[in-house]
Amino acid sequence: MNLFQLEYFRVLAQTEHYTRAAKILSIAQPSLTHSIKSLEKELNVCLFNKNGRNVQLNRYGKFFLSHIDTILNELDESKKQLQVLVDPTCGTINLDYLYSLGPQFIPSIISQFYQEQASNKISFNLFEGTTQDILNNFATNKTDLAFTAKINESDITCIPIFKDELCLITPTKHDLNCCSSVKLSQIADYPLISYYSKSGIRKIIDDLFLDANLTPHIVFQLSDDHAICGFVANNLGIAIVPKFQGISNYNVNILPIESSTCERVIYLSYVTNSYVAPPITKFKRFVLNSFPANASPSSI
């Protein structure tokens, strides 16, 4: 049984006339007759009764038609929706990103994309989380593109987009607030609120202390920047975070860190050698063209 047989059967069931059905299908009548007989043989049931020179759908044929109509209609609808998904002027992009990119960067880059590309018929399914969360989504084919920290997986391509400055945030009343900037050795003396160990930025922070032969005193581990800012604002410790726009919404003090490597790189990440639909390719090219080497997110 194949799709051609099912379509031939449906047209014959609608016309109940071999000659007219063959003309509609643009095939020879003997080919149509052979196809229907093969279908009946496979099903082990007669679907039509002879009615002079015509045929008439019997009760078994009517039962089969009711299911075939549903299947073929669903298939037709799936084809239409699939064409929409791969249409470069519309379609949907599953886009993941890190928590700190949500308040400013993501809405900004999407807005620029819509304005410059006249692509406002393209829609986005958005997900924010840690790099590990996003990696899990890649593994289950839930993500097309993502803005992440570096992912060290052979099947994931990561292209550097821009660098984020890391800064120290402290409660409004804290010993370090008298400083114009701080050293890592000063930070290590205080309770530190940091990210979960599987977070991409956590590795960057850990490496900063490791390279300085220091061991931070971590008292809380959280998943996102906003939660960390909330904990700091409530005098539960200090924290190293990306200098994102949302920090100003919290009652914290911001201090630069005296380290040439105190930054994180944001990457555009995607599955290597996977099929990429035209809308996704269009957005990916836009992002790559929007950022010269080592740009900052404020440059868009």
CORLIN-V660172 format. One record per pair of residues at least 4 apart in sequence whose ideal C-beta (glycine too) atoms are under 8 Angstrom apart, sorted by the first residue. I is the first residue (numbers start at 1). J is the second residue. Records with the same first field share a line. If there is no record, write none. Layout:
I=J / J
This chain:
1=5 / 6 / 39 / 42 / 43
2=6
3=7 / 72 / 75
4=8 / 35
5=9 / 35 / 36 / 38 / 39
6=10 / 39 / 68 / 71 / 72
7=11 / 25 / 72
8=12 / 21 / 25 / 27 / 32 / 35 / 36 / 39
9=13 / 35 / 36 / 39 / 47 / 64 / 65 / 68
10=14 / 65 / 68 / 69 / 72
11=15 / 21 / 24 / 25
12=16 / 17 / 18 / 21 / 32 / 36 / 48 / 55
13=47 / 48 / 57 / 61 / 65
14=21
15=20 / 21 / 24
16=48 / 51 / 54 / 55 / 56 / 57
17=21 / 54 / 55
18=22 / 29 / 32 / 33 / 55
19=23 / 29
20=24
21=25 / 32
22=27 / 28 / 29 / 31 / 32
25=32
27=31 / 32
28=32
29=33
30=34
31=35
32=36
33=37
34=38
35=39
36=40 / 47 / 48
37=41
38=42
39=43 / 47
40=44 / 45 / 46 / 47
43=47 / 64
45=60
46=58 / 60
47=57 / 58 / 60 / 61 / 64
48=55 / 56 / 57 / 58 / 61
49=55 / 56 / 57 / 58
50=54 / 55 / 56
51=55 / 56
57=61 / 62 / 65
58=62
59=63
60=64
61=65
62=66
63=67
64=68
65=69
66=70
67=71
68=72
69=73
70=74
71=75
72=76
73=77
74=78
75=79
76=80
77=81
78=82
79=83
80=84
81=85
82=86
83=87
84=90 / 91
85=91 / 92 / 277 / 279
86=91 / 277 / 278 / 279
87=91 / 278 / 279
88=278 / 279 / 281 / 282
89=119 / 121 / 122 / 279
90=121 / 122 / 123 / 279
91=122 / 123 / 277 / 278 / 279 / 280
92=122 / 123 / 124 / 125 / 279
93=122 / 123 / 124 / 125 / 144 / 145 / 279 / 280 / 283
94=124 / 125 / 127 / 137 / 142 / 143 / 144 / 145
95=106 / 124 / 125 / 126 / 127 / 143 / 144 / 145 / 146 / 147 / 283
96=126 / 127 / 128 / 129 / 133 / 134 / 137 / 143 / 145 / 146 / 147 / 148
97=101 / 102 / 105 / 106 / 126 / 127 / 128 / 134 / 146 / 147 / 148
98=128 / 129 / 130 / 131 / 134 / 147 / 148 / 149 / 200 / 201 / 266
99=128 / 129 / 130 / 223 / 224 / 225 / 226
100=164 / 224 / 225 / 241 / 242 / 244 / 246
101=105 / 106 / 128 / 147 / 244 / 266 / 297
102=106 / 128
103=107 / 244 / 245 / 246
104=108 / 244 / 245 / 246 / 297
105=109 / 147 / 297
106=110 / 126 / 128 / 147
107=111
108=112 / 297 / 300
109=113 / 287 / 290 / 300
110=114 / 124
111=115
112=116 / 286 / 290 / 300
113=117 / 119 / 122 / 283 / 286
114=118 / 119 / 120
116=286
117=282 / 286
119=279 / 282 / 283
122=279 / 282 / 283
127=133 / 134 / 137 / 142 / 143
129=133 / 134 / 137 / 223
130=134 / 195 / 196 / 198 / 199 / 200 / 223 / 224
131=135 / 148 / 149 / 151 / 198 / 199 / 200 / 201
132=136 / 196 / 198 / 199 / 200
133=137
134=138 / 143 / 146 / 148 / 151 / 269
135=139 / 148 / 151 / 153 / 156
136=140
137=142 / 143 / 146
138=142 / 143 / 146 / 156 / 269 / 271
144=270 / 276 / 277 / 280
145=268 / 269 / 270 / 280 / 283 / 284 / 287
146=268 / 269 / 270
147=161 / 266 / 267 / 268 / 269
148=158 / 200 / 266 / 267 / 269
149=199 / 200 / 201 / 203 / 204 / 264 / 265 / 266 / 267
150=158 / 200 / 265 / 267
151=156 / 158 / 200 / 267 / 269
154=272
155=271 / 272 / 273
156=269 / 270 / 271 / 272
157=269 / 270 / 271 / 272
158=267 / 268 / 269
159=267 / 268 / 269 / 288
160=265 / 266 / 267 / 293 / 294
161=265 / 266 / 267 / 268 / 287 / 288 / 291 / 295
162=265 / 266 / 291 / 294 / 295 / 296 / 297 / 299
163=263 / 264 / 265 / 266 / 294 / 296
164=242 / 243 / 244 / 263 / 264 / 265 / 266 / 296 / 297
165=242 / 243 / 256 / 262 / 263
166=204 / 205 / 240 / 241 / 242 / 243 / 257 / 262 / 263 / 264
167=240 / 241 / 242 / 243 / 247 / 254 / 255 / 256 / 257 / 262
168=176 / 182 / 187 / 238 / 239 / 240 / 254 / 255 / 256 / 257
169=228 / 229 / 232 / 238 / 239 / 240 / 241 / 247 / 250 / 252 / 253 / 254 / 255
170=174 / 176 / 177 / 232 / 238 / 252 / 253 / 255
171=232 / 233 / 234 / 235 / 238 / 251 / 252 / 253
172=177 / 233 / 251 / 252 / 253
173=177 / 235
174=238 / 253
175=190
176=182 / 186 / 187 / 190 / 238 / 255
177=253 / 255
179=186 / 255
180=255 / 256
181=255 / 256 / 257 / 258
182=186 / 187 / 255 / 256 / 257 / 258
183=187 / 257 / 258 / 259
184=188 / 208 / 209 / 212 / 214 / 257 / 258 / 259
185=189 / 212 / 214
186=190
187=192 / 216 / 238 / 240 / 257
188=192 / 209 / 214 / 215 / 216 / 217
189=217
190=217 / 237 / 238
191=217 / 218 / 219 / 236 / 237 / 238
192=216 / 217 / 218 / 219 / 237 / 238 / 239 / 240
193=218 / 219 / 220 / 221 / 222 / 228 / 231 / 232 / 236 / 237 / 238 / 239
194=202 / 205 / 216 / 218 / 220 / 221 / 222 / 228 / 239 / 240
195=199 / 201 / 202 / 205 / 221 / 222 / 223 / 228
196=202 / 221 / 222 / 223
197=202 / 221
198=202
199=203 / 223
200=204 / 264
201=205 / 242 / 264
202=206 / 221
203=207
204=208 / 264
205=209 / 216 / 240
206=210
207=211
208=212 / 240 / 259 / 261 / 262
209=214 / 215 / 216
210=214
211=261
212=259
219=236 / 237
220=231 / 236 / 237
222=227 / 228 / 231
223=227
224=228
225=229 / 241 / 242 / 244 / 246 / 247
226=230 / 246
227=231
228=232 / 239 / 241
229=233 / 239 / 241 / 246 / 247 / 249 / 250 / 252
230=234 / 250
231=236 / 237 / 239
232=236 / 237 / 238 / 239 / 250 / 252
233=250 / 251 / 252
240=257 / 262
241=247
242=264
243=247 / 254
246=250
247=252 / 254
257=262
258=262
266=297
268=284 / 287 / 288
270=274 / 276 / 284
276=280 / 281 / 284
277=281
278=282
279=283
280=284
281=285
282=286
283=287
284=288
285=289
286=290
287=291
290=300
291=295 / 299 / 300
292=299
295=299
